[in-house]
Amino acid sequence: MGTISKRPDAAKAASAFSLGQSVRYIWPYLWAFKQHVLWAIAALIAAKAATLALPYLLKLTIDAMDPGLTQVMTVPVALVLWYGVLRFGSVFLAELRDALFSRVTEHAMRNIGLTVFRHLHQLDLSFHLNRQTGGVSRDIERGLQGMSFLMRFLMFNIVPTLLEIVLVLAIFAGLFSLWYVAATLLAIAGYIAFTFNVTEWRNQYIREANQADSASSTRAVESLLNYETVKYFNNEGYEASIYDSHLQRAEQAKLKNRLSLLALNSGQALIIALAVTLLMGLAARDVVARQLTLGDFAMVNAYMLQLFIPLNFLGFVYREIKRSLTDLENMLGLLNQRSSITDKPDACELQVSGGRVTFSDVSFAYQPNRPILQHCHFEIAPGQKLAIVGTSGAGKSTVARLLFRFYDVQHGAIRIDGQDIRDVSQDSLRRAIAVVPQDTVLFNSSIRDNIRYGRPDASEQDIDQAIDAAQLRPFILSLPDGDQSLVGERGLKVSGGEKQRIAIARVLLKNAPILVFDEATSALDSGVETAVLQALKQLARNHSTLVIAHRLSTITDADQILVLDQGRVAEQGTHQQLLQQQGLYARLWRMQQADQQRGPDEKPQS
């Protein structure tokens, strides 16, 4: 059975990043710390120079111990001391390079991570309704790790190795014949080609081993989470057999992976052995012919071994760079997402004088063939309460989403004090509107911190006033830790009624001129609902208020009630006026009153 998470992401597939593109994308973040980058490059060059000087110094030391030379013990001691200094210098400079560049990559990771985070908050609601939160989080996490790996290995492995190859070839060309250069080039080219091809072949076994390992782990966790169900049906043996089948697949996959690694390492070792043997043969021939010294022979061997040590990791680096590019592509693909709701270049700040909200001939559809609102016209006068009711799917909550500009209307306009909300900045618009939603989601922090979220720069006195106005004080005093009590993930440690009171306190602290109550009491029982309604009435005083209502009994005091039916305004008036019209509102009222009298445990007779 397919799932959404397993389907290929067309957007990501269409935005593949090459190594060059990725480096160009990341480079501005690195170059922001150019002084550290330049010092790191200087340390890299110095470390590589010290490393390349070691074989040459070894040659000089061996040649200095030729019995035909005088003062044999004086010169080698100095050379040996210099050899030790350069050996230490090469290691120290490499560590200094790592330390300098690590600071750069950490800063770059922080900045690009913050950029992605800010960008995600700028995307429209439709993106967030379709996204998978865990997947996006993993894309960011893996992308940052991929960026770190990519920069680290480019700086510390690939670039130094390429530099070393070029310099060694130059040394061989200057000190020896071109045969040494040709043999070295042939060996390196064969080594790289073999490593890349075998690594591509190995990847299938690595993926297979990873999938099998994940499957066995997933089954074990799922079985243990469903411990009671396993016991109910006496299926311990059955679960063990399934788990063992996954382990068997993992065992076989890991064996194939290990054998393929044997092939890679053995092939690399063979190429290195053939190359070193060939060059040693050339050097030995030239020593016998007295064209080279014993020091030259040792230097050639040292350079060859020194060249192939970093190349030993080439397969791992190649595979990890490919993985890092994929991870980076997914993260940078998030930055390529564009919001359909944007501010105009000349967008101004919303100026709220009275808080008059006008919907003028508004039409809207999430999908072209399914209209939600059709030519709706209504107005919320300053300081008045307008309630919107209707059957499920009539478009009630869509009105609140359009007012908050989560979506733009497709026809007509929404105005606040005469200003089209599409002409003002989203930030100023949303500062002017406060929402008490149907399902209040709290952060996993203290009650006080959740209330402070309404206005992070609020004073402690303002927060206390909001707590009192929302009638939260008795509840807070009943808790051992008071308003420092943690509410738990998504507020699961507090009841529905207390969550709504916290939401009301948060809105009170925001102190916006326009209020939206989106079915704010629909999930509450009658006793809690009465208390929350009193708090909502207190909150709505002197504010322009839009109430999306399910229970009609909660909006009988509204100045105007709007009845939506299939996206159109079917009726409008006060509670008494609509009852007298004997239309849709009156029918909904009678049905809800009958349900209330019947009670929750009784069923209507057919």
Buried (B, 14 or more C-beta within 10 A) or exposed (E): EEEEEEEEBEEBEEBEBEBEBBBEBBEEBBEEBEEBBEBBBBBBBBBBBBBBBBBBBBBBBBBBBEEEEEEEEEBBEEBBEBBEEBBEBBEBBBEBBBEBBBBBBEBBBEBBBEEBEEBBEEBBBBBEEEBEEEEBEBBBEBBBBBBBBBBBBBBBBBBBBEBBBEBBBEBBEEBBEEEBBEBBEBBBEBBBEBBBEBBEEBBEBBEBBBEBBEBBEEBBEEBEEEEEEBEEEEBEEEBEEBBEEBBEBBBEBBEBBEEBBEEBEEBBEEBBEBBBEBBBEBBEEBBEEEEBBBBBBBBBBBBBEBBBEBBBBBBBBBBBBBBBBBBBBBBBBBBEBEBEBEBEEEBEEBEBEEBBBBBBEBBBBEEEEEBBBBBBEBBBBBBBBBBBBBEEEBBBBBBBBBBBBBBBBEBBBBBBBEBEBBBBBBEBBBBBBBBBBBBBEBEBBBBBBBBBBBBEEBEEEBBBBBBEBBBBBEBBEEEEEBBEBBBEEEBEBBBBBBBBBBBBBBBBBBEBBBBBBBBBBBBBEEEBBEBBBEBBEEBBEEBBBBBBBBBBBBBBEBEBBBBBBBBBBBBBBBBEEBBEBEBBBBEBBEEBEEEEEEEEEEEEEE
